Each structure stands twice: as structure tokens, then as C-alpha cells.
Amino acid sequence: MSTGTGTGAGTGTGADPATDSRISTGAGAAAGERAHPSPDPSAPRAIRVALADDQAILRGGLAALLRLESDIEILGEAATCADAIALVDRVAPDVLLLDVQMPPGDGPDAPEDGIDVARRLDQRRQGPDAPRTRIIVLTTFGRAGYLRRTLEAGAQGFMVKDAPVEQLVDAVRRVQQGLRVVDPDLAAQSLATGPSPLTPKEGEVLRAAALGGTTADVAARVFLSEGTVRNHISNAIGKLGVTNRAEAVREATDNGWL
């Protein structure tokens, strides 16, 4: 979505700019929640939506636009992966709009990105008492690998942020009905690109290599020997058809495989 229709700051929920890095807080409510009058029991229940995106202005802009829809209720917002999970735990939304690239947040076991958030929430949905939140992943980067990884993580929708807001509203309604919504251009691209040729361990090593440093630095990050790291990087270079570590990282990143 463009800036005028994209995700943005939690101004509609009374967010304090000083706490933008945390879940926004509505007056008189717990963090990320809004106080509402008792609904009309004869009216259809609104779709309860939460938003997670680290770009405050975009997040709040989207929240304001969604509030214009009579059948959608915004429950709260989060700006990190850890806060997104905490928000879902607290307000149990019907639908979570989730950015891919967000900071992990507090805690040693914080999710590494939005796809990891989707995976963890999907794993917890297996329990009988787990919340049944459906997830639409939003991303600035229309990468085919992101789409495949998102669906494998258990999300029900995948859209790019520059899509018209009307399409996102329609996606929220469809996902709430149990349907899957995927950007058609990305779906075609994903089929053409195919799955990642990297093993999970090769992907882990390349993600560590993307942070820079020597082979010893990468080895320390992934708790492997330097020789094993060299082998994984060499295998990745061969599979991706590139000539060095930096090109392997770039190729895998551009395809959404990391």
C-alpha cells in the first residue's frame, strides 16, 4: 500500500509517541487495547483486527482506514515481533495484519521476523484452547520466497503494502471466512521461482553471514566449526550459481529465501 493507505502510527488508539516502539496504549485500557461500549446484540459481530508493523506512521494510517469499515474493529497495535505475540495473547483478534521485517523485541527467545511470528502462532493453534487468529502477512518486498515461507508458516494471506486498501479490506473479510488470500502476481512468481534450494542449515549460515565478519565470526553465531561453515557456504554458492559469499547472500535475500 502507498504511504497514504498503508500501515502507520497508532494515532487512532491514542498512542504516546514516546512509547511507539512498544504496543500502543488506548486511554483507560490495557496496552494495545481500546475501550468499547457494549455492542448491539442484534448486530453482526465485527471482525476483530490487530496490526503489527514497526513503521508507526504507516501502521496508524492503516488502522484509521480500517476503522472506516463498519464491520471491522481495531483492537490494538504492536511494533515488534515479541509485542505482536503478546498482543495476540491479550486480545485474541480474529485477524492479525503482520509485517515481515520487524525488530525482534525484548527477550532472548523473541521471534526473528514476522514469518517466525506466524510460525509460532500457528504451532500454538494446534492446542484445543489456543486462539484461532488468522494471519495476513504484509510486506514491502514482493519476493516469491517470502510468499512460500509465509504459507508454510501457517499464514492465511500474503499481500504487498502498495496494494489498494480496498483489496486489503476484502482480504480481511475473506480470511475471516476461512479462505486463503494471496497476491496473484506473487503467486505466479513463486511458482516460476520454485522453492529454496538451500537446506535449513545453509540458510541459517547465510543469514549469519549477512551480518558480516569473518568465517570465525559466522561460526560463532551459529555454533559450528569454521570448517563446517565453509562447507555450508560453498554448497550454497554452488546451488545459487554465484561466485562468492556476498553474492550468495544477495541472491538468497532477493528471492526471499532468507
C-alpha positions as a printed NumPy array, in Angstrom:
array([[  0.   ,   0.   ,   0.   ],
       [  1.156,   3.506,  -0.616],
       [  2.001,   5.79 ,   2.298],
       [ -1.459,   7.334,   2.196],
       [ -3.123,   3.963,   2.575],
       [ -0.52 ,   1.888,   4.311],
       [  0.213,   0.853,   7.831],
       [  1.019,   3.708,  10.211],
       [  1.141,   5.192,  13.734],
       [ -1.435,   4.263,  16.312],
       [ -2.952,   7.743,  16.382],
       [ -6.44 ,   6.295,  16.344],
       [ -5.752,   4.474,  19.578],
       [ -4.188,   7.367,  21.432],
       [ -0.591,   6.1  ,  21.144],
       [  2.033,   8.056,  23.035],
       [  4.894,   8.889,  20.613],
       [  7.317,   8.212,  23.461],
       [  6.216,   4.568,  23.517],
       [  5.962,   3.989,  19.761],
       [  8.463,   1.146,  19.993],
       [  6.028,  -0.747,  22.155],
       [  2.413,  -1.774,  21.761],
       [  0.242,   1.338,  21.536],
       [ -1.955,   2.152,  24.533],
       [ -5.56 ,   3.336,  24.443],
       [ -6.884,   5.563,  27.227],
       [ -8.251,   3.573,  30.144],
       [ -7.358,   0.232,  28.547],
       [ -4.528,  -2.253,  28.732],
       [ -1.649,  -1.763,  26.325],
       [ -2.763,  -2.159,  22.727],
       [ -6.467,  -2.302,  23.576],
       [ -9.395,   0.102,  23.229],
       [-12.408,   0.531,  25.475],
       [-15.704,  -0.013,  23.621],
       [-19.355,   0.323,  24.575],
       [-21.423,  -2.834,  24.735],
       [-22.338,  -3.884,  21.174],
       [-25.88 ,  -4.206,  19.916],
       [-26.64 ,  -7.935,  20.364],
       [-28.78 ,  -7.898,  17.204],
       [-25.943,  -6.603,  15.002],
       [-23.404,  -8.933,  13.318],
       [-20.144,  -9.129,  15.245],
       [-17.375,  -7.003,  13.763],
       [-14.155,  -8.625,  12.575],
       [-11.637,  -8.011,  15.35 ],
       [ -8.289,  -6.96 ,  13.866],
       [ -4.83 ,  -6.296,  15.333],
       [ -1.896,  -4.733,  13.472],
       [  1.836,  -5.384,  13.819],
       [  4.288,  -3.15 ,  11.947],
       [  7.354,  -1.262,  13.135],
       [  6.61 ,   1.806,  10.964],
       [  4.393,   3.851,  13.247],
       [  3.002,   6.32 ,  10.71 ],
       [  2.066,   3.629,   8.215],
       [  0.596,   1.41 ,  10.933],
       [ -1.677,   4.107,  12.285],
       [ -2.752,   5.22 ,   8.817],
       [ -3.947,   1.726,   8.037],
       [ -5.675,   1.487,  11.399],
       [ -7.529,   4.743,  10.657],
       [ -8.624,   3.493,   7.243],
       [ -9.831,   0.148,   8.574],
       [-11.876,   1.909,  11.259],
       [-13.95 ,   3.437,   8.459],
       [-15.323,  -0.03 ,   7.74 ],
       [-18.463,  -0.743,   9.776],
       [-17.662,  -4.445,  10.091],
       [-14.05 ,  -4.079,  11.288],
       [-12.883,  -3.282,  14.817],
       [ -9.24 ,  -2.432,  15.592],
       [ -8.169,  -3.986,  18.896],
       [ -4.561,  -2.844,  19.121],
       [ -1.167,  -2.387,  17.52 ],
       [  2.36 ,  -3.699,  18.012],
       [  5.761,  -2.61 ,  16.719],
       [  7.978,  -5.66 ,  17.401],
       [  7.722,  -9.405,  16.898],
       [  7.607, -10.121,  20.633],
       [  4.908,  -7.499,  21.15 ],
       [  2.869,  -8.932,  18.276],
       [  2.659, -12.289,  20.053],
       [  1.889, -10.577,  23.364],
       [ -0.902,  -8.602,  21.71 ],
       [ -2.467, -11.722,  20.213],
       [ -2.298, -13.407,  23.615],
       [ -4.063, -10.495,  25.27 ],
       [ -6.831,  -9.537,  22.84 ],
       [ -7.227, -12.714,  20.683],
       [ -8.048, -10.947,  17.396],
       [ -9.825, -12.682,  14.554],
       [ -7.212, -11.398,  12.094],
       [ -3.633, -10.208,  12.594],
       [ -2.091,  -7.973,   9.913],
       [  1.599,  -8.743,  10.237],
       [  4.673,  -7.121,   8.695],
       [  7.551,  -9.393,   7.621],
       [ 10.537,  -7.273,   8.602],
       [ 10.113,  -6.109,  12.204],
       [ 12.628,  -5.934,  15.072],
       [ 12.518,  -8.999,  17.344],
       [ 11.752,  -7.069,  20.531],
       [ 12.621,  -7.924,  24.12 ],
       [ 13.629, -11.355,  25.352],
       [ 16.285, -13.877,  24.339],
       [ 13.708, -16.04 ,  22.574],
       [ 11.999, -13.234,  20.635],
       [ 10.891, -14.157,  17.082],
       [ 13.377, -13.114,  14.419],
       [ 10.812, -11.712,  11.938],
       [  7.135, -11.695,  11.023],
       [  7.312, -15.111,   9.382],
       [  8.684, -16.531,  12.627],
       [  5.772, -14.873,  14.468],
       [  3.32 , -16.571,  12.094],
       [  5.046, -19.932,  12.59 ],
       [  4.925, -19.713,  16.379],
       [  1.289, -18.657,  16.437],
       [  0.396, -21.479,  14.052],
       [  2.14 , -24.031,  16.273],
       [  0.196, -22.792,  19.274],
       [ -3.1  , -23.004,  17.368],
       [ -2.798, -26.771,  17.487],
       [ -3.913, -26.791,  21.134],
       [ -7.628, -27.066,  21.962],
       [ -7.672, -23.801,  23.884],
       [ -5.391, -21.837,  21.538],
       [ -6.71 , -18.617,  19.942],
       [ -7.842, -19.004,  16.336],
       [ -6.242, -15.835,  14.995],
       [ -5.855, -15.825,  11.222],
       [ -2.827, -14.056,   9.788],
       [ -2.336, -11.851,   6.745],
       [  1.318, -11.051,   6.151],
       [  2.041,  -7.637,   4.633],
       [  5.382,  -6.793,   3.09 ],
       [  7.092,  -4.002,   1.214],
       [  9.21 ,  -6.575,  -0.584],
       [  7.285,  -8.646,  -3.117],
       [  9.591, -11.658,  -3.043],
       [  8.389, -15.066,  -4.13 ],
       [ 10.351, -16.807,  -1.393],
       [  8.565, -14.737,   1.252],
       [  5.226, -15.977,  -0.063],
       [  6.219, -19.63 ,   0.072],
       [  7.747, -19.301,   3.557],
       [  4.716, -17.368,   4.797],
       [  2.232, -20.016,   3.715],
       [  4.441, -22.793,   5.077],
       [  4.47 , -20.909,   8.396],
       [  0.683, -21.15 ,   8.592],
       [ -0.466, -17.691,   7.469],
       [ -3.741, -17.466,   5.55 ],
       [ -2.905, -14.391,   3.453],
       [  0.017, -12.614,   1.829],
       [ -0.139,  -9.123,   0.323],
       [  2.248,  -6.329,  -0.616],
       [  1.797,  -2.975,   1.09 ],
       [  1.231,  -0.993,  -2.106],
       [ -1.962,  -2.906,  -2.88 ],
       [ -5.151,  -0.788,  -2.846],
       [ -6.7  ,  -0.587,   0.593],
       [ -9.932,  -1.991,  -0.837],
       [ -8.095,  -5.211,  -1.636],
       [ -6.779,  -5.449,   1.915],
       [-10.25 ,  -4.893,   3.38 ],
       [-11.586,  -7.623,   1.099],
       [ -8.71 ,  -9.884,   2.161],
       [ -9.551,  -9.374,   5.845],
       [-13.142, -10.424,   5.201],
       [-12.181, -13.435,   3.1  ],
       [ -9.572, -14.7  ,   5.562],
       [-12.08 , -14.354,   8.389],
       [-14.393, -16.619,   6.388],
       [-11.687, -19.282,   6.256],
       [-10.393, -18.537,   2.762],
       [ -6.783, -18.032,   1.686],
       [ -5.81 , -14.754,   0.008],
       [ -2.578, -14.409,  -1.965],
       [ -1.303, -11.657,  -4.243],
       [ -1.788, -13.214,  -7.725],
       [  1.399, -11.761,  -9.242],
       [  3.474, -13.123,  -6.38 ],
       [  1.756, -16.486,  -6.626],
       [  2.769, -16.752, -10.28 ],
       [  6.298, -15.602,  -9.484],
       [  6.579, -18.132,  -6.676],
       [  5.6  , -20.975,  -8.985],
       [  8.177, -19.819, -11.534],
       [ 10.951, -19.381,  -8.948],
       [ 10.344, -22.626,  -7.119],
       [ 11.306, -23.487,  -3.542],
       [ 14.587, -22.53 ,  -1.958],
       [ 17.419, -24.863,  -2.991],
       [ 19.131, -24.261,   0.361],
       [ 18.959, -26.633,   3.291],
       [ 17.799, -25.117,   6.604],
       [ 21.38 , -25.139,   7.876],
       [ 22.706, -23.449,   4.728],
       [ 20.061, -20.764,   5.113],
       [ 20.992, -20.283,   8.753],
       [ 24.673, -19.887,   7.861],
       [ 23.905, -17.381,   5.096],
       [ 21.714, -15.334,   7.456],
       [ 24.617, -15.234,   9.89 ],
       [ 26.997, -14.325,   7.057],
       [ 24.717, -11.453,   6.05 ],
       [ 25.692,  -9.737,   9.307],
       [ 29.292,  -9.524,   8.07 ],
       [ 32.554, -10.547,   9.658],
       [ 34.988, -13.379,   9.166],
       [ 34.266, -17.072,   8.855],
       [ 35.157, -17.359,  12.546],
       [ 32.53 , -14.696,  13.357],
       [ 29.883, -16.555,  11.376],
       [ 30.853, -19.847,  13.015],
       [ 30.466, -18.319,  16.469],
       [ 26.977, -17.033,  15.617],
       [ 25.693, -20.423,  14.508],
       [ 27.712, -22.548,  16.961],
       [ 29.502, -24.509,  14.254],
       [ 33.137, -25.088,  13.404],
       [ 34.777, -22.865,  10.81 ],
       [ 35.242, -25.842,   8.511],
       [ 31.546, -26.716,   8.657],
       [ 30.609, -23.097,   7.941],
       [ 32.918, -23.056,   4.918],
       [ 31.293, -26.235,   3.627],
       [ 27.775, -24.83 ,   4.003],
       [ 28.746, -21.581,   2.285],
       [ 30.482, -23.467,  -0.531],
       [ 27.385, -25.631,  -1.04 ],
       [ 25.144, -22.541,  -1.097],
       [ 27.386, -20.803,  -3.629],
       [ 27.186, -23.827,  -5.914],
       [ 23.408, -24.177,  -5.623],
       [ 22.779, -20.481,  -6.256],
       [ 25.153, -20.281,  -9.206],
       [ 27.219, -17.405,  -7.801],
       [ 30.924, -16.954,  -7.157],
       [ 31.307, -15.803,  -3.542],
       [ 29.668, -15.492,  -0.146],
       [ 28.399, -11.947,  -0.648],
       [ 26.692, -12.87 ,  -3.922],
       [ 25.133, -15.928,  -2.28 ],
       [ 23.669, -13.774,   0.494],
       [ 22.332, -11.255,  -2.033],
       [ 20.813, -13.899,  -4.324],
       [ 19.106, -15.72 ,  -1.463],
       [ 17.843, -12.458,   0.037],
       [ 16.493, -11.137,  -3.282],
       [ 14.495, -14.334,  -3.726],
       [ 13.102, -14.2  ,  -0.186],
       [ 14.843, -17.414,   0.871],
       [ 16.485, -15.863,   3.941]])
